[in-house]
């Protein structure tokens, strides 16, 4: 439910009333000639079989202000690409499929690899990075929003509320992060396990173990730091590095923290309720599922703290694990009370077991960091790529146009 609280180091833009969506869209359309807007949808080929994507396309078909829709298609063969073109064909906006596995993009990636600039692994981060590259190369828009392709509770107001803070001619925001209440679409359970049971207690534990820092305060200001929905202007898209591992959202926030004042960053309420597909916990396998995600997130945060001068040791990580689990149990008390008050089923034993898996992930991430503290999952920023390979943006735009032709 709406409130007007402003806490933390960034602005929070709430959903305080019932302003008609048409009013928001009319304003965005009026700014569109001077401040054109784009949308990126990273999409796995398998998501074309899911229940969400056709609904998203139907909603987007009514959006009047977007200059461009960019779909990043990953893990796709030629048949998948052909099917994607047919699926997105109803969109009235200028739209392109960035087929990450196309021979043309693979050739470009080989050239990047020769210069030490290529993504080191496949995944959502690489997909988003290619899409941002095409957004910058196409030159059709000055700001871009991003959301996932598996949102079951989607409606087009999400895009309007994401774009509004960055597109507004006098707000001055360069980056906006979406937030929402994560629950099952039928209201049957609390979701958002990694945020609730990992990131929230980890932030508390890091402050207890290593002391408060501007970085921890910044991350802690976000109501849903792992949201896949955000918007940014052209300068931010060009300057930030994108993580290629599963620490994408936390890594991007770390880049925004490093490069921009908190006064130019906000979070915006984009949905009353949000549901999408869910990853398995994979408690016995740290290479997949939420287990791997938690390891990558922790490792990203450790590297950011170390870069600000925090000394990290194996003894410190063991202390952190204990502080984390105590913080997680305290939060579980709060989640349980909240669920009972609202009549939502809550399995406390399952929640504690999940927190235990995440506690072990902290030690795994700590070992990974200590074994290779200089390893970086970041893909170079597009400003660096442009400086070393000035023709690449033009070649990327030509490759995408040729694929879509």
N, C-alpha and C positions, 0 to 999 in steps of 0.2 A: 504494500500500500504506500501511497505517496507520503512524503514528509519534506521538510525544507532544511534539514540539517546539512551544514557545511563543516565537515571535519577532515583532518588530514591536510596535505600540502597542495591539493589540486581542487578545482571547482567541480561540484556535482550538479548536473542539470537534471531535475526531477520531472516526473510526469504528475503535475500538480492538479490539472483540471481536465476538461473535456474539449480542448481546442480541436475543431474539426480537422481531419487529415487534409481535406481540400484546401484549407487555409495555409497549412504548412507547405503543401505542394505548390500553391500559387506563388508564395514568396520565393521558393527555390527556383521556380520557373522564371520569375522576374530577374533573378540574379544570373541565370544560366548563360546569357549572352556574354557577360563579362567574366563570369566565374564558372565555366562549364564543368560538369561533374561526370565521373566515371564510376563503374561498379565492377569489382572483381569477384568471381565465384570460383574458388578452387574445387575441383570435382574429380573424384575417382571414377573410372569407367563403370565400376560396379554400382555406383550410386544412381546410374540411369535406370537400374532395376528396382530402386527403392520407392517407398511411398511418398517421399517429400518433393522430389524435383519438379514434377509436373505442376504441383500446386504453386511452387515458387515461380515458375515460368508464367503461369496464369496471372499471378499477382503483379509481376514485373511488367506484363504487357499493358498495364494501365498507368504506369509511372510516366508522367509527362515531361520531366525535366532532365533525365539522363541523356548525355551526349553519346555514351558508349557503354556497352556491357562486354566484359572480357571474361571468358570462361577458360580456366586452366584445366585441361584434360590430362589426367595422369594414368599410367598403367593401362594404356589403350593401344590396340592395334588399328589397322586401317578400317576394319569393319566398325569398330567402336567409334572412330572419328567420324565416319560417314553417318552413323546413327546419331551422334551428338549434333552434327550440323542439321539433321532433320528435326531433332527434338527442340533445338533452340530457334529454328527458323521462324516460328510465330512472333518472336520479339520484334516490335516495331522500331526499336532503337538500332543504331549502328552496332553490330556485334561481331565479335571474332572469337574463334576457338583457338587458343594457344595449345597446340598438340605437342606436349613435351617429349613424346617419343617419336616424333616425325623424323625422317632422315635429314631434313634440312636443319632442324634444331639440334639433332645429334652432331651434325657437322660443325655447327657454330660452337657447340660445347667442347668439341675436340680442340678448336682453336683457343678457347678459353683455358682449357687444361694445359696447353702448351705454354701459356703465360702464367700459370699458377692461380687462375682466377675462377675456375669452375667449381660448382657445388661438389662436395665430397661424397654425398650420399643422396639417394632418392627420398621423396617424402613430401609432406605438405609444404615445408619450408622452401624446398627447391621449386615447387609449383608456384607458390606465391612470388618468389623471386623472379621467375621468368615472366609472370604476369605484370609485375611492377615494371620490369624492363620494357615490355611492350607498351604499357601505359605511357611511360616516359618517351618512348620512341615514336608513338603515334601522334603525340602532341594534340590530341583532341580535347583534353580536359586539364584543369588546373588542380583538381582535387580528386581523390579516389576513396571509395568505401569498399569494405571487404566483408563478406559473410560466407558461411559454409553452405554446402549443397544438400544437407540432410535435416533441415529444420522442419519438424513436423507441425509446429504451431505458427508457421510463418504468415505474416501479412506485410503489405508494402509500406506500412508506417515505419517499419524498422529502418528501411533505407533513408526515409525522410529524416528521421530523428538522428541517424548517424551522420548524415551529410550536413545538417543544419548548423552545428557549432563551427565547423571548419569553413563552410561556404558563406556564412554570414559576413557581410562586408565590414563590420566594425568590431566583432568579438575578438579577433586576433589569435584564435586558437589554431595551432598547426597539427594537433593530434587529438582525436576524441576516441575514447574507449567505451564500447557498449556495456551495459550491465542489465541484469534481469533476475527474476526469481526462477531458479532451476528446480523444476519438479516434473514428475510424470504428467503427461497431458490429461490423464484421468484423475489427477490429484491424489494418486494412491501412495506416493512415497516421496521423501526428499531425495533429490539427485545432487549432482555436483560434488561427488565424493572427494575428488582430488583437491578441490578448493576448500571444502569444509574440513576434511580430515587430514590433509597434508599441508597445503600452503598456509592456511590460517594458523595452525599450531606451530609450523616451522618458523614463521615470522616471529611469533612470541618467543620461541626457544632460541632463535638466533640473537635476539635482543638480550635475553637473559644471559646467554653464554658469552657473547662477544661484545655486548654493549650496543646501544642504539646508534643508528647512523642515518644520514640523509637518504641513502638508498633504501634502507628498510622502511623508513617512514613513507617514502614515495610509493613503494609497492604496497604497503599496508593501507594506503589511502584509497585503493581501488576496491570496490565492492565485489567485483568478480574479475580478478586479474587474469584468469584463464579463458575469458570470453574470446571467441574467434572473430568477433565483430568489432571493427574499428574503422576510422576514417582518418585521412591525413592529407596535407597539401603536397604540392609537387616537390617542395624543398625537402620535406621529411622523407618522402619516398625515394628521393635521390641520395640522401645522405646516410640513412640507417643501414646497418648490416642485418641480414636475415639469418637466423639460425637454421641449420639444415636438419637438426635432430628434433626430438619431441618436446624440447624446451622452447618452442617457437614463440608462444605468447609472452612468457616471462622474459625471454631474450629480447624481444622487440621493446618491451617496457624498459628494460635496462638500457637499450640504445637510446630511447626517447629521453630517459633520465640523464644520460651522459651528454646529449647534444642540445637539449632544449630546457629552458626555464620552466619550472612548475606552473608559472602564470600563463603559459601558452599551451597547457595540457588540461583536458577536462575528461570527465566521464558522464555519460548520458544514459538515462533510462530508456531502453528501446523496446521493451516488451513486458506485459503484465505477467506472462508465464511463458516458459521456453522449454521445449523438449526436442531432443534429437537422438540419434542412435548412440548406443553406449558401448564403451570398451569393456572387455573382461578384465578382472583384477589380475589374473595370472600370478597368484601368490608364490608359485614354485619356479617361475621363469622370469628372470629380470630382463629378458631381451624383448619382451612384448607386453602389450596391454598397459593397464594403468601402472603396473609395477615398473615397466621401462620409463613411462612418462614421468613418474615421480623421481626416478634416478636422474633423468636428464634435467628436470627442473631444478633439483637440488644442486647438481653440478654447475648449472648456469649461475645460480645465486652464489655459490662458493667462489666462482671465478670473479664475479663482480665485486664481492667483498674483498677478496685478495688484492684486486687491482686498486682498491682504495686504501690499502695498507694494513688490513687485518691479517694477523698471522694465524694460519690454520695448521693444526697438528693432529696426529692420530688420537692423542689424548683429548684434544678439544672436540673432535667428532664424537667420541664416546660420551663425553659430558653432554654434548648437544643431543644425542639420541635419548638420553634419560630425560632431559628437559623437554624434548619434543613429546615423549609419550605421556608425561604428566600433563602437559598443556592440552594434548589431544583428549585425555580423559576428562579434563575440566570442561572442554568444549562439548564433549558428548553429553555431559550433564545438561548443558544448555539446550542442545539440539533435542534431547529427549523431552524436556519440559515444553519446548516450543511445539513439538509434534503432538504431544498429548493435549495441550491447550486447543490445538486446531483440529483435533480428531483425525490425525494422520498416523497410520501404522508406523511403528518405529522398532527396528530390531537392534537393540543395544548390543547384544552379543556379536552380531555381524559387524556392527560399526567398530567395536573394539578390536575384532580380528583384522579388519581392514587397516586400522591405525597401526597395528603391530607389523603388518607387511610394510607399511610406509616407514616405520621406524628402522627396519632393516635396510630399506632403500637408502636411508641417510648414510649409513656406514658404507654401503656399496659405492655411493656417489663420492664419499670422502676418500675411499681407497683409489677410485679412478682419478680423482684430482691429484692426490699425492703422488701417484705413479707417473702422471704426465701433466704437471701444472700449466704447461705452456700450450697444450692441445686446445684448439679452438674449433667449435662447430660452425662458426659464422662464415657465410658466403660474403665475399667482398661487396661493398656498397656499389651502386651503379655509378656514383661519381668517380670512384676509383677505376671502374671498368672503362668509363668514358675517357679518363685521362691516359690510360695505357693502350686502349684500342679504340681510337676515335671513330672508326667506321662501323663498329659493332652494332650500335643502335640502329643505323640505317639497314644493315644486313638483317637484323632481327625483324624489323618491320616488314622488309621484303619477303622474308621467309614465311612469316605468318600470313601475309596477304596471298602468297603463292599457294600455301597449303589450303587456304579457304577458297581459293579460286577454283 
